[in-house]
Amino acid sequence: MIVVIYDIVDDKRRRKMVKCLESYGIRVQKSAFECYVDENMYRKLLKKMERIIDEKEDLLRVYR
């Protein structure tokens, strides 16, 4: 299981992140998801999230 927490400034990027995370897990709070993933899915999810966020403006935390 992983927990993903984000703070994304832009609405469009935030919607993309929510859509991405909903396909991997369940929303437990407004900006927090729990995802049950294997190692392969974990790597794919990280790559997808890295493409969505803007590192200068947004915050993304992933806890295993």
N, C-alpha and C positions, 0 to 999 in steps of 0.2 A: 504494500500500500504506500502511496505517496500523497502528500498534501501540497496543493498548489495555492499560493496566495499571491494576488496581484493588485497593483494600483496603477491603472492605465488612464492617462489624461484624455486621450482622444476617444470619442464615442465610437467611431468606426473600428478602430483597433480593439476596443473593449468588446464590441459585439463579435468580432472575429475570434477573440480569445475565448469568449463564452461558448460560442458554437464549437470550437475545437475541443474544449474541455468537456462539454456535454457528451461528446462521442466517446470519452474515455472514463468518465466517472460521474459522480453526483455532486450537486451544489449543496454545501452545508451552511454557507453564509453568502452574503451578497457578493463577496470577492474571494471566496475560498471553495475549493473543490477537493474531494477525496477520490482518488483513482486507484483501482486495483489493477495493476499492470505487471506483465512479466518484463524481463530485461530488454527484450527486443522492442516491445511496445513503449517502454520507458524512453529508449533512445530516440524513437520516432517522434514521440510527443515533445521531447526537448527540442529537437530540430524544428518542429512546427512552431513551437512557442517562440523560439529565438528569431524566426522570420517575422513574427507578428509584432513584437515589442520594439519600441524605440528606446535604446539603452540610456539615452540622454534625458528622457522625460519620464519613463515608466519604471516601475519597480516590479520585479518578479522573484518569488521565492519558491523553491521546491524542496520539500523535506521528505526523506525516505523513512 
